[in-house]
Amino acid sequence: VQLQASGGGLVQAGGSLRLSCAASGRSLSRNVMGWFRQAPGKEREFVAAISWPGGTKGYADSVKGRFTISRDNAKNMVYLQMNSLKPEDTAVYYCVADNGRLLGPYRSSDEYNYWGQGTQVTVSS
């Protein structure tokens, strides 16, 4: 399985970006997929995840109400719509997927087996 994230860039505070993640190798329609991020000098942190049975979603408190995760199983894609961006959202964003074991949007990075290469998001003040 390979994950390819795209859509990052430079945006002013208050702006929006939409990240996309394309999965290849096999269908991930029965896998939990999500996003983590890592800012310079900080630990990697959970952002959002979406499960496959029913599409249950989970968000970090810091992004709740501003970010929306969605998936298109037919296209093997997961998305992260980011609105009202803040400078503290600046980070490299990583797309992740589990190996089909999880049933919910778990928040621990240890639960995810597949990681994309990351896409840089920079929010200027």
DSSP file (Angstrom, degrees, kcal/mol; ACC not computed):
  #  RESIDUE AA STRUCTURE BP1 BP2  ACC     N-H-->O    O-->H-N    N-H-->O    O-->H-N    TCO  KAPPA ALPHA  PHI   PSI    X-CA   Y-CA   Z-CA
    1    1 A V              0   0    0      0, 0.0     2,-0.4     0, 0.0    24,-0.2   0.000 360.0 360.0 360.0 133.7    0.0    0.0    0.0
    2    2 A Q  E     -A   24   0A   0     22,-2.4    22,-2.3    24,-0.1     2,-0.5  -0.980 360.0-158.1-125.0 140.3    1.2    3.5   -0.9
    3    3 A L  E     -A   23   0A   0     -2,-0.4   114,-0.6   112,-0.4     2,-0.5  -0.968   4.2-167.9-118.6 130.0   -0.2    6.8    0.3
    4    4 A Q  E     -A   22   0A   0     18,-2.3    18,-2.5    -2,-0.5     2,-0.3  -0.944   7.2-163.3-122.4 110.0    0.4   10.0   -1.7
    5    5 A A  E     +A   21   0A   0     -2,-0.5     2,-0.3    16,-0.2    16,-0.2  -0.665  16.9 161.0 -92.5 147.0   -0.6   13.2    0.1
    6    6 A S  E     +A   20   0A   0     14,-2.5    14,-2.6    -2,-0.3   113,-0.1  -0.948  35.7  74.6-152.2 170.3   -1.1   16.5   -1.8
    7    7 A G        +     0   0    0     -2,-0.3    11,-0.3     1,-0.3    -1,-0.1   0.361  59.2 134.2 104.8  -4.6   -2.7   19.9   -1.5
    8    8 A G        +     0   0    0     12,-0.1     2,-0.3     9,-0.1    -1,-0.3  -0.171  21.7 123.3 -69.9 171.1   -0.4   21.6    1.0
    9    9 A G  E     -d  121   0B   0    111,-0.7   113,-2.8   110,-0.1     2,-0.5  -0.988  59.1 -52.0 167.1-166.3    0.9   25.1    0.5
   10   10 A L  E     +d  122   0B   0     -2,-0.3     2,-0.3   111,-0.2   113,-0.2  -0.885  53.7 164.4-104.5 129.0    1.2   28.6    2.0
   11   11 A V  E     -d  123   0B   0    111,-2.6   113,-2.4    -2,-0.5     2,-0.1  -0.983  35.3-111.0-143.0 151.9   -1.9   30.3    3.1
   12   12 A Q  E >   -d  124   0B   0     -2,-0.3     3,-2.2   111,-0.2    73,-0.2  -0.470  51.1 -81.9 -79.4 155.0   -2.7   33.3    5.3
   13   13 A A  T 3  S+     0   0    0    111,-2.5    73,-0.2     1,-0.3    -1,-0.1  -0.289 120.2  30.1 -55.2 137.6   -4.3   32.9    8.7
   14   14 A G  T 3  S+     0   0    0     71,-3.2    70,-0.6     1,-0.3    -1,-0.3   0.265  99.6 114.7  92.1 -10.9   -8.1   32.5    8.3
   15   15 A G    <   -     0   0    0     -3,-2.2    70,-2.3    70,-0.2     2,-0.3  -0.093  58.1-121.4 -84.0-174.6   -7.7   30.8    4.9
   16   16 A S        -     0   0    0     67,-0.2     2,-0.3    68,-0.2    67,-0.2  -0.929  20.8-179.6-132.3 152.1   -8.5   27.3    3.8
   17   17 A L  E     - B   0  82A   0     65,-2.2    65,-3.3    -2,-0.3     2,-0.5  -0.980  16.4-146.0-143.5 153.3   -6.7   24.4    2.2
   18   18 A R  E     - B   0  81A   0    -11,-0.3     2,-0.3    -2,-0.3    63,-0.2  -0.965  13.7-158.2-123.3 116.0   -7.9   20.9    1.1
   19   19 A L  E     - B   0  80A   0     61,-2.7    61,-2.3    -2,-0.5     2,-0.3  -0.691   7.5-163.4 -89.8 144.0   -5.5   18.0    1.5
   20   20 A S  E     -AB   6  79A   0    -14,-2.6   -14,-2.5    -2,-0.3     2,-0.4  -0.937   6.7-164.1-124.8 149.9   -6.0   14.9   -0.5
   21   21 A C  E     -AB   5  78A   0     57,-1.9    57,-1.8    -2,-0.3     2,-0.5  -0.964   5.2-160.8-137.0 119.2   -4.5   11.4   -0.1
   22   22 A A  E     -AB   4  77A   0    -18,-2.5   -18,-2.3    -2,-0.4     2,-0.4  -0.866   8.2-154.8-101.4 127.0   -4.5    8.9   -2.8
   23   23 A A  E     +A    3   0A   0     53,-2.5     2,-0.3    -2,-0.5   -20,-0.2  -0.804  15.4 177.3-100.3 141.6   -4.1    5.2   -1.9
   24   24 A S  E     +A    2   0A   0    -22,-2.3   -22,-2.4    -2,-0.4    52,-0.0  -0.940  50.6  55.8-138.1 161.6   -2.7    2.7   -4.3
   25   25 A G  S    S-     0   0    0     -2,-0.3     2,-0.3   -24,-0.2    -1,-0.0  -0.257 114.6  -5.2 109.7 -44.6   -1.8   -1.0   -4.1
   26   26 A R  S    S-     0   0    0    -24,-0.1     2,-0.2    50,-0.1   -24,-0.1  -0.964  89.6 -72.1-167.1 167.4   -5.2   -2.2   -2.9
   27   27 A S        -     0   0    0     -2,-0.3     3,-0.2     1,-0.1    -3,-0.1  -0.458  30.5-169.2 -68.6 136.4   -8.5   -0.9   -1.9
   28   28 A L    >   +     0   0    0     45,-0.2     3,-1.8    -2,-0.2    -1,-0.1   0.008  50.8 119.5-110.7  25.2   -8.6    0.7    1.6
   29   29 A S  T 3  S+     0   0    0      1,-0.3    -1,-0.1    44,-0.2    44,-0.1   0.720  79.7  45.0 -65.4 -19.6  -12.4    0.9    1.7
   30   30 A R  T 3  S+     0   0    0     -3,-0.2     2,-0.3     2,-0.1    -1,-0.3   0.005 100.4  91.4-111.5  27.7  -12.3   -1.3    4.9
   31   31 A N  S <  S-     0   0    0     -3,-1.8     2,-0.4    20,-0.1    68,-0.1  -0.909  78.6-115.6-121.0 148.7   -9.5    0.5    6.6
   32   32 A V        -     0   0    0     -2,-0.3    66,-2.1    19,-0.1     2,-0.3  -0.678  38.7-170.1 -75.5 133.6   -9.4    3.4    9.0
   33   33 A M  E     +FE  50  97B   0     17,-2.3    17,-3.1    -2,-0.4     2,-0.3  -0.914  15.2 139.6-125.7 154.1   -7.7    6.4    7.4
   34   34 A G  E     -FE  49  96B   0     62,-2.2    62,-2.5    -2,-0.3     2,-0.4  -0.919  38.9 -95.6-168.1-167.3   -6.6    9.6    8.8
   35   35 A W  E     -FE  48  95B   0     13,-3.2    12,-2.4    -2,-0.3    13,-1.6  -0.996  22.1-179.3-136.9 137.9   -4.1   12.5    9.2
   36   36 A F  E     -FE  46  94B   0     58,-2.4    58,-3.2    -2,-0.4     2,-0.3  -0.843  12.5-157.2-121.8 165.2   -1.3   13.3   11.6
   37   37 A R  E     -FE  45  93B   0      8,-2.4     8,-3.1    -2,-0.3     2,-0.4  -0.984   8.2-160.4-143.2 156.8    0.9   16.3   11.6
   38   38 A Q  E     - E   0  92B   0     54,-2.0    54,-2.4    -2,-0.3     6,-0.2  -0.952   7.4-160.8-141.6 119.3    4.3   17.3   12.9
   39   39 A A    >   -     0   0    0      4,-0.4     3,-2.3    -2,-0.4    52,-0.1  -0.606  44.9 -76.7 -92.1 157.5    5.5   20.8   13.5
   40   40 A P  T 3  S+     0   0    0      0, 0.0    -1,-0.1     0, 0.0     3,-0.1  -0.304 118.0   5.1 -56.0 128.3    9.2   21.7   13.7
   41   41 A G  T 3  S+     0   0    0      1,-0.3     2,-0.3    -3,-0.1    -3,-0.0   0.517 113.8 101.3  77.1   4.9   10.6   20.8   17.1
   42   42 A K  S <  S-     0   0    0     -3,-2.3    -1,-0.3     1,-0.0     2,-0.1  -0.802  75.6-101.3-120.7 162.6    7.3   19.1   18.2
   43   43 A E        -     0   0    0     -2,-0.3    -4,-0.4     1,-0.1     2,-0.1  -0.420  47.2 -92.2 -76.7 155.5    6.1   15.5   18.4
   44   44 A R        -     0   0    0     -6,-0.2     2,-0.3    -2,-0.1    -6,-0.2  -0.453  51.0-164.1 -65.2 138.6    3.8   14.1   15.7
   45   45 A E  E     -F   37   0B   0     -8,-3.1    -8,-2.4    -2,-0.1     2,-0.1  -0.952  21.9-105.2-133.3 150.3    0.2   14.5   16.7
   46   46 A F  E     +F   36   0B   0     -2,-0.3   -10,-0.2    61,-0.2     3,-0.1  -0.428  33.9 170.5 -67.4 139.9   -3.2   13.1   15.7
   47   47 A V  E     -     0   0B   0    -12,-2.4    13,-2.5     1,-0.3     2,-0.3   0.713  58.0 -31.5-113.8 -57.9   -5.4   15.4   13.6
   48   48 A A  E     -FG  35  59B   0    -13,-1.6   -13,-3.2    11,-0.2    -1,-0.3  -0.987  49.3-170.6-163.2 155.6   -8.3   13.4   12.3
   49   49 A A  E     -FG  34  58B   0      9,-2.0     9,-2.4    -2,-0.3     2,-0.4  -0.988   7.6-155.5-151.5 156.8   -9.4    9.9   11.3
   50   50 A I  E     -FG  33  57B   0    -17,-3.1   -17,-2.3    -2,-0.3     7,-0.2  -0.998  12.7-144.2-138.3 131.5  -12.4    8.2    9.7
   51   51 A S        -     0   0    0      5,-2.7   -19,-0.1    -2,-0.4   -20,-0.1  -0.376  14.5-129.6 -89.0 170.6  -13.4    4.6   10.0
   52   52 A W  S    S+     0   0    0      1,-0.1     2,-1.4     3,-0.1    -1,-0.1   0.808  87.9  75.9 -95.6 -30.6  -15.0    2.5    7.3
   53   53 A P  S    S-     0   0    0      0, 0.0     3,-0.5     0, 0.0    -1,-0.1  -0.647 130.1 -20.5 -82.7  98.0  -18.1    1.0    9.0
   54   54 A G  S    S-     0   0    0     -2,-1.4    -2,-0.1     1,-0.2    -3,-0.0   0.358 101.0 -95.7  90.9  -8.4  -20.4    4.0    9.0
   55   55 A G        -     0   0    0      1,-0.2    -1,-0.2    -4,-0.1    -3,-0.1   0.866  52.6-171.0  67.1  37.1  -17.7    6.6    8.6
   56   56 A T        -     0   0    0     -3,-0.5    -5,-2.7    -6,-0.1     2,-0.3  -0.410  10.4-151.4 -61.3 134.5  -17.2    7.5   12.3
   57   57 A K  E     -G   50   0B   0     -7,-0.2     2,-0.4    -2,-0.1    -7,-0.2  -0.841  15.0-169.1-115.0 147.6  -15.0   10.5   12.6
   58   58 A G  E     -G   49   0B   0     -9,-2.4    -9,-2.0    -2,-0.3     2,-0.3  -0.995   7.2-172.1-133.2 142.5  -12.6   11.6   15.3
   59   59 A Y  E     -G   48   0B   0     -2,-0.4   -11,-0.2   -11,-0.2     2,-0.2  -0.958  28.8-111.2-132.9 148.5  -10.8   15.0   15.6
   60   60 A A    >>  -     0   0    0    -13,-2.5     3,-1.5    -2,-0.3     4,-1.2  -0.516  35.5-118.8 -68.1 147.4   -8.2   16.5   17.8
   61   61 A D  T 34 S+     0   0    0      1,-0.3     3,-0.2     2,-0.2    -1,-0.1   0.836 111.6  63.0 -58.2 -32.6   -9.6   19.2   20.0
   62   62 A S  T 34 S+     0   0    0      1,-0.2    -1,-0.3     3,-0.0   -15,-0.1   0.688 114.0  30.8 -69.6 -18.1   -7.4   21.7   18.4
   63   63 A V  T X> S+     0   0    0     -3,-1.5     3,-2.4   -16,-0.2     4,-2.3   0.485  84.8 126.5-117.2  -6.6   -9.0   21.3   15.0
   64   64 A K  T 3< S+     0   0    0     -4,-1.2     4,-0.1     1,-0.3   -16,-0.0  -0.297  80.9  16.6 -59.4 131.8  -12.6   20.4   15.9
   65   65 A G  T 34 S+     0   0    0      2,-0.5    -1,-0.3     1,-0.1     3,-0.1   0.247 125.7  58.7  89.0 -12.9  -15.0   22.7   14.2
   66   66 A R  T <4 S+     0   0    0     -3,-2.4    17,-2.0     1,-0.2     2,-0.3   0.694  98.9  53.1-115.0 -34.4  -12.4   23.9   11.7
   67   67 A F  E  <  -C   82   0A   0     -4,-2.3    -2,-0.5    15,-0.2     2,-0.4  -0.797  60.4-165.8-107.5 147.3  -11.3   20.7    9.9
   68   68 A T  E     -C   81   0A   0     13,-2.4    13,-2.9    -2,-0.3     2,-0.4  -0.989   5.2-156.9-133.6 125.7  -13.4   18.1    8.2
   69   69 A I  E     +C   80   0A   0     -2,-0.4     2,-0.3    11,-0.2    11,-0.2  -0.805  20.7 163.9-100.0 142.7  -12.2   14.6    7.2
   70   70 A S  E     -C   79   0A   0      9,-1.7     9,-3.0    -2,-0.4     2,-0.3  -0.951  18.2-151.2-148.4 166.9  -14.0   12.7    4.4
   71   71 A R  E     -C   78   0A   0     -2,-0.3     2,-0.5     7,-0.2     7,-0.2  -0.986  11.5-154.9-143.6 153.2  -13.3    9.7    2.2
   72   72 A D  E >>> -C   77   0A   0      5,-2.4     5,-2.0    -2,-0.3     4,-0.8  -0.897  10.7-173.5-126.6  98.6  -14.3    8.4   -1.2
   73   73 A N  T 345S+     0   0    0     -2,-0.5     3,-0.4     1,-0.2   -45,-0.2   0.833  82.8  60.4 -65.7 -32.0  -14.0    4.7   -1.2
   74   74 A A  T 345S+     0   0    0      1,-0.2    -1,-0.2    -3,-0.1   -45,-0.0   0.850 115.0  35.3 -63.5 -32.7  -14.7    4.4   -4.9
   75   75 A K  T <45S-     0   0    0     -3,-0.7    -1,-0.2     2,-0.1   -52,-0.2   0.448 107.2-124.3 -98.8  -2.7  -11.6    6.5   -5.6
   76   76 A N  T  <5 +     0   0    0     -4,-0.8   -53,-2.5    -3,-0.4     2,-0.3   0.921  67.0 134.7  59.1  44.7   -9.5    5.2   -2.7
   77   77 A M  E   < -BC  22  72A   0     -5,-2.0    -5,-2.4   -55,-0.2     2,-0.3  -0.891  42.5-164.2-126.7 151.9   -9.1    8.7   -1.4
   78   78 A V  E     -BC  21  71A   0    -57,-1.8   -57,-1.9    -2,-0.3     2,-0.3  -0.987  15.2-162.0-131.8 146.5   -9.3   10.5    1.9
   79   79 A Y  E     -BC  20  70A   0     -9,-3.0    -9,-1.7    -2,-0.3     2,-0.4  -0.865  14.8-157.5-127.7 156.3   -9.5   14.3    2.2
   80   80 A L  E     -BC  19  69A   0    -61,-2.3   -61,-2.7    -2,-0.3     2,-0.6  -0.889   9.9-161.4-135.7 106.3   -8.9   16.9    4.9
   81   81 A Q  E     -BC  18  68A   0    -13,-2.9   -13,-2.4    -2,-0.4     2,-0.6  -0.780  11.7-165.6 -86.0 121.4  -10.8   20.2    4.5
   82   82 A M  E     +BC  17  67A   0    -65,-3.3   -65,-2.2    -2,-0.6     2,-0.3  -0.939  11.3 173.5-116.7 115.3   -9.0   22.8    6.6
   83   83 A N        +     0   0    0    -17,-2.0   -67,-0.2    -2,-0.6   -68,-0.2  -0.744  59.4  23.3-115.3 164.0  -10.8   26.1    7.3
   84   84 A S  S    S-     0   0    0    -70,-0.6    -1,-0.2    -2,-0.3   -68,-0.2   0.904  84.8-160.0  49.0  49.2  -10.0   29.1    9.5
   85   85 A L        -     0   0    0    -70,-2.3   -71,-3.2    -3,-0.2   -70,-0.2  -0.261   7.8-158.4 -65.5 146.1   -6.4   28.1    9.5
   86   86 A K    >   -     0   0    0    -73,-0.2     3,-2.3   -72,-0.1     4,-0.3  -0.849  31.6-110.3-121.0 156.4   -4.1   29.4   12.2
   87   87 A P  G >  S+     0   0    0      0, 0.0     3,-1.8     0, 0.0    36,-0.4   0.840 117.4  63.6 -55.1 -32.2   -0.3   29.8   12.3
   88   88 A E  G 3  S+     0   0    0      1,-0.3   -49,-0.0   -49,-0.0    -3,-0.0   0.562  88.6  69.5 -72.4  -5.7   -0.2   27.0   14.9
   89   89 A D  G <  S+     0   0    0     -3,-2.3    -1,-0.3    34,-0.0     2,-0.2   0.538  70.8 120.8 -83.0  -7.2   -1.6   24.6   12.2
   90   90 A T    <   +     0   0    0     -3,-1.8     2,-0.3    -4,-0.3    32,-0.2  -0.399  41.2 106.0 -60.8 124.1    1.7   25.0   10.4
   91   91 A A  E    S- H   0 121B   0     30,-2.0    30,-2.8    -2,-0.2     2,-0.6  -0.971  76.0 -80.2-178.2 170.8    3.2   21.5   10.0
   92   92 A V  E     -EH  38 120B   0    -54,-2.4   -54,-2.0    -2,-0.3     2,-0.5  -0.872  47.8-146.1 -89.4 127.4    3.9   18.6    7.7
   93   93 A Y  E     -EH  37 119B   0     26,-3.0    26,-2.0    -2,-0.6     2,-0.4  -0.840  11.6-160.5-102.7 130.3    0.7   16.6    7.3
   94   94 A Y  E     -E   36   0B   0    -58,-3.2   -58,-2.4    -2,-0.5     2,-0.3  -0.914  10.9-141.1-114.8 132.7    0.8   12.9    6.9
   95   95 A C  E     -E   35   0B   0     -2,-0.4    21,-2.7   -60,-0.2     2,-0.3  -0.724  28.8-175.3 -85.7 139.4   -1.9   10.6    5.5
   96   96 A V  E     -EI  34 115B   0    -62,-2.5   -62,-2.2    -2,-0.3     2,-0.3  -0.921  15.5-175.3-136.0 159.8   -2.2    7.3    7.4
   97   97 A A  E     -EI  33 114B   0     17,-1.9    17,-2.6    -2,-0.3    16,-1.2  -0.987  19.2-132.6-149.7 150.1   -4.1    4.0    7.1
   98   98 A D        -     0   0    0    -66,-2.1    14,-0.1    -2,-0.3    13,-0.0  -0.367  31.6-106.5 -93.2-178.5   -4.3    1.0    9.3
   99   99 A N        -     0   0    0     12,-0.3   -68,-0.1    -2,-0.1    13,-0.1   0.206  67.8 -83.8 -96.9  17.4   -4.1   -2.6    8.1
  100  100 A G  S    S+     0   0    0    -68,-0.1   -69,-0.0   -72,-0.1    -1,-0.0   0.479 107.0 103.7  99.3   3.6   -7.8   -3.4    8.5
  101  101 A R        +     0   0    0     10,-0.2   -70,-0.1   -69,-0.1     2,-0.1   0.828  58.7  84.1 -86.9 -33.6   -7.7   -4.2   12.2
  102  102 A L        -     0   0    0      9,-0.2   -70,-0.1     1,-0.1    -4,-0.1  -0.340  49.7-171.1 -75.3 151.8   -9.2   -1.0   13.6
  103  103 A L        +     0   0    0    -52,-0.1    -1,-0.1   -51,-0.1   -52,-0.1   0.362  69.9  33.8-116.9   0.0  -12.9   -0.4   13.9
  104  104 A G  S    S-     0   0    0    -54,-0.1     2,-2.0   -53,-0.1   -54,-0.1  -0.909  97.1 -79.6-148.1 173.7  -12.8    3.2   14.9
  105  105 A P        -     0   0    0      0, 0.0   -56,-0.1     0, 0.0   -54,-0.1  -0.489  54.5-168.0 -79.3  73.9  -10.8    6.5   14.5
  106  106 A Y        -     0   0    0     -2,-2.0   -48,-0.1     1,-0.1   -58,-0.1  -0.267  16.1-149.8 -65.1 151.1   -8.0    5.7   16.9
  107  107 A R        +     0   0    0    -61,-0.1     2,-0.4   -48,-0.0   -61,-0.2   0.495  63.2  98.9-103.8  -6.9   -5.7    8.6   17.9
  108  108 A S    >   -     0   0    0      1,-0.1     3,-1.6   -63,-0.1     4,-0.3  -0.690  64.8-144.7 -88.2 133.0   -2.4    6.8   18.5
  109  109 A S  G >  S+     0   0    0     -2,-0.4     3,-1.4     1,-0.3    -1,-0.1   0.777  97.5  69.7 -63.7 -24.7    0.2    6.8   15.7
  110  110 A D  G 3  S+     0   0    0      1,-0.3    -1,-0.3     3,-0.0    -2,-0.0   0.708  89.6  63.1 -65.8 -18.9    1.2    3.3   16.8
  111  111 A E  G <  S+     0   0    0     -3,-1.6     2,-0.4   -13,-0.0   -12,-0.3   0.624  88.6  83.0 -81.0 -13.2   -2.2    2.0   15.5
  112  112 A Y    <   -     0   0    0     -3,-1.4   -14,-0.3    -4,-0.3     3,-0.1  -0.798  51.1-175.6-104.7 133.9   -1.5    3.0   11.9
  113  113 A N        +     0   0    0    -16,-1.2     2,-0.4    -2,-0.4   -15,-0.2   0.714  66.9  55.0 -98.6 -26.2    0.5    0.8    9.5
  114  114 A Y  E     -I   97   0B   0    -17,-2.6   -17,-1.9  -112,-0.0     2,-0.4  -0.937  60.7-176.1-120.1 134.3    0.8    2.8    6.4
  115  115 A W  E     -I   96   0B   0     -2,-0.4  -112,-0.4   -19,-0.2   -19,-0.2  -0.985  16.0-139.3-131.2 137.1    2.2    6.4    6.2
  116  116 A G        -     0   0    0    -21,-2.7  -112,-0.2    -2,-0.4     3,-0.1  -0.229  34.9-100.5 -81.9-179.0    2.4    8.8    3.3
  117  117 A Q        -     0   0    0   -114,-0.6  -113,-0.1     1,-0.1   -23,-0.1   0.610  62.3-115.3 -83.3 -12.6    5.3   11.1    2.6
  118  118 A G        -     0   0    0    -23,-0.1     2,-0.4     1,-0.1   -24,-0.2   0.167  16.4-128.4  94.2 147.5    3.8   14.2    4.0
  119  119 A T  E     - H   0  93B   0    -26,-2.0   -26,-3.0  -113,-0.1     2,-0.3  -1.000  24.6-120.3-134.2 135.0    2.7   17.5    2.6
  120  120 A Q  E     - H   0  92B   0     -2,-0.4  -111,-0.7   -28,-0.2     2,-0.5  -0.560  23.8-171.8 -81.0 130.8    3.8   20.9    4.0
  121  121 A V  E     -dH   9  91B   0    -30,-2.8   -30,-2.0    -2,-0.3     2,-0.5  -0.991   4.6-176.2-119.6 124.1    1.2   23.3    5.3
  122  122 A T  E     -d   10   0B   0   -113,-2.8  -111,-2.6    -2,-0.5     2,-0.6  -0.983   6.2-167.3-124.5 124.1    2.4   26.8    6.2
  123  123 A V  E     -d   11   0B   0     -2,-0.5     2,-0.3   -36,-0.4  -111,-0.2  -0.946  10.7-153.7-113.9 118.0    0.0   29.4    7.7
  124  124 A S  E      d   12   0B   0   -113,-2.4  -111,-2.5    -2,-0.6    -2,-0.0  -0.646 360.0 360.0 -92.8 147.5    1.3   32.9    7.8
  125  125 A S              0   0    0     -2,-0.3    -1,-0.1  -113,-0.2  -113,-0.1   0.452 360.0 360.0 -88.9 360.0    0.0   35.4   10.4
